[in-house]
Amino acid sequence: MDKPDRSGQALVFILLIVVVAVTIGLAVAARTITDVKLSTQTELSQRAFTAAEAGIEDALRRDLVGYSGCDNDGSLTPLPDCPGLATAQFNVNITPTGGGQVFQTETPVNKDDVIELNLDGSGVSLGLLIYWIKSGSTDELENPLGIANPASIEISTIYQDASPPGNWFISKTAYNPSGTCATVARSNGFSSAPGCGSFAVGTKTYTSQSGTLDTCAPGFCSRQRLRIKPLYNQASIAVTKSFAGPPDLPPQGYQIESTGTAGEVTRKIKVTKSLPYLGPLFDFVLYSGGSLQK
């Protein structure tokens, strides 16, 4: 009997090996290409992020009054060109924050801490109202009445006499929540807040309202700073004008937005820079417009 011819089986076996080898090779090549793309994207992302950080650092070293940022359109208008980088570029936009008709804190101010508003140059000399939330509620935005130990506030207005030699003064007042808001009585000599209820200001609701602050009439003095300190508890705070129309409260800080670009990758960083202010220790400093005598 003749032996069977098996040459066809060998060819099929060889073709099967080639197919498997090609499949493995293509899979390895695809994985390699993917890894290279990921590596390239990671590197570009890091370059873009570094460029965005460089934009933030460039803005922070500047006087932001009158500086609105920079771009890379090759023109000096409306914004100047940003400083050049070797492997990436950035664009920066500066937006004043905290000014206008209303100022309010984003988070509650800690007990015995201080917030300070800049009023310099605003012309706002009359009609400021202070609102604060009765702290201790589980819902910061809508505080119910009857929460134990609500915050009182101390308000310090720093102003300058308009007539020469332009002496500096501090006027202080303090408020307890009114009897219908407070569940505790405090014998501290503070005034009782004339307003108690539900005051919608900006994005929050407050339960206590101060009296109108009229430290000085326009032309007689110039308000420079307003310092507010919660006592006994933390409190979210808002400041509004009691009258409509100009002038507005001046900006209280700046939002810096920097966008870094490397290739087709962009990264964005936002930073809020508040105006410098004196800490709580300033309220305990003894100072005088004249000489001190023992």
Secondary structure, DSSP 4 states (H G I P E B T S, - for coil): -PPP--HHHHHHHHHHHHHHHHHHHHHHHHHHHHHHHHHHHHHHHHHHHHHHHHHHHHHHTS--TT--EEB-SS--SSSPBPPP-SS-EEEEEEEEES-BSEEE-SSPBPTT--EEEE-TTT---S-EEEEE--TT-S-SSSPPTT-SSPPEEEEEEEEEESSTT--EEEEEEEEEPPTTT-SS---S-PEEPSEEEEEEETTEEEEEEPPPB----TTTEEEEEEEEEEESS-B-EEEEESS-SSPPBPP-EEEEEEEEEETTEEEEEEEEEEPP---GGGGG----SS----
